[in-house]
C-alpha cells in the first residue's frame, strides 16, 4: 500500500472503516449495489454506535463520525448497534455463495413491503431461486435467518405509516383502527390529527390506541355527526382530513338540517359571478369538466368525492365529473340542449324532456316545454329576434320557472353528480363506494347519475337504467 493510501486509511473515520468492512462481508463494493433505498438506509444505520458506546468513545477521545482519530480502534471490543437482519444477510451469503446471494438481494430486500406479506410468501419467493440441494442441506439454518430478516421488516412496517397507507388499509375489506391496533405508526398519525383538532390533549401515549384515544375518536365522531363507534374507519379518517370541527361544535347532521331548512325558505340563488371553481389538490383521480367545480355541492357530496377519489385511486382509474351543482340558469341550459338534441333527430322533444324530468313538478316542466317550443313567444318576438336571442330568452324564462317552483334537490341542491366514462370499470368503482356511503346510481345512456343520500355505509340502490 502506498504512503498516500496509508495516510488516507488512517484519516478515515471509524464509522467509514466499519461500513467498508460490512459491505465487503455483504459482497457489495458500493451502496448502489444494494437493491433499494431501505437496504442502503439499514446498512448505514447499522454502523451507528448505540448511546452507551458513543458516550464511552467520546470519553476516550474518539470521534466516531470525523477523521481526526490518531489511532485506529483496532481490536478494541466495540459493540456496534447493527440490527440482526444485517448479520443474517452475511450468514446467508456464507451458505449460498456470493454469486447466488447477489441474485437474491432484491427478494431479500424488497423495494415495497406489504402489510399482508406473510413469512411463507417471503420465504417461498427466495427458496424457489435457490439450489434445492443447498436449501435442503441447510433448511433449518436458512429458515431461521430468513425469519430474522422478515421479522425486522415486519416490525419496521408497523412503525412506518402515512395518510395514503392508512386509507389503503382502511378501504380494503372495510377494516377499522381501534384499541389494540398493532401498527403504532397508524395510531400516531391519528393521534396527531385528533390533537390538532382539539379532541386529544397532550400527554397521551404516542403510538398506542388506548381508551383515551378511543374516547377522543368518539368525541370527534359525535361532533361530526357520524356513527359513534370509537373506531377509525375510512369515513372517519376522511373527516379528519376535510373537517375543521372543534370540540363542542354542532354536528354535521344538525348543520345539514339547518341548511335544508334555509333552502326551503329562500329561492334566491347566488350570482354565477361569485361562484368559486377552486378544486381541492388531493382529488387527484377526479377530473372536473363542469363549470362550477365543487362549488355549490353540499357537504356530504364534497366528502363523498374524497371517498370516490380513494376508490378510483385503488383501482388506478380516473373518473370525470361532467356536472355537479347547477344553478337554475345552467339547469335551464342543460334542458334546452336535451330538447334541441332530440328535436334535431326528429323525435318527440317535448315528450323526451317530460320523461327525463318526470320527478319535478309536472306543471312547471310543461311550462318549460312550451317555452322551448316557442309557444310563449309573441309574434313580434318570433319575427324580430335572431336564434341566439331566442335561445337566451328561453334560458332566462326557463330558469325563472325553475327558481320559483323546483325543489332544491338533485343538481339544484348540489347533491347529485354526473360521471363518465360510461363503462363497467367506472360502474364497479361507484358500486364499491356504496360500502362507505348511501348512494343511488342511475345508469343513463352515456353517463352515470349519482345521488348522495348520506354518508352512512351500506349503499342504497346498486344501479338501474334510466
Helices and strands as residue ranges (DSSP letters): H 3-11, H 14-26, G 31-33, H 37-46, H 51-59, H 84-96, H 98-108, H 119-127, H 132-137, H 139-159, H 163-171, G 172-174, H 184-197, H 211-224, H 234-242, H 252-265, G 272-274, E 286-288, H 299-315, E 319-323, H 328-344, H 349-356, H 362-372, H 379-384, H 387-405, E 416-420, H 424-433, E 438-443, E 448-454, E 461-465
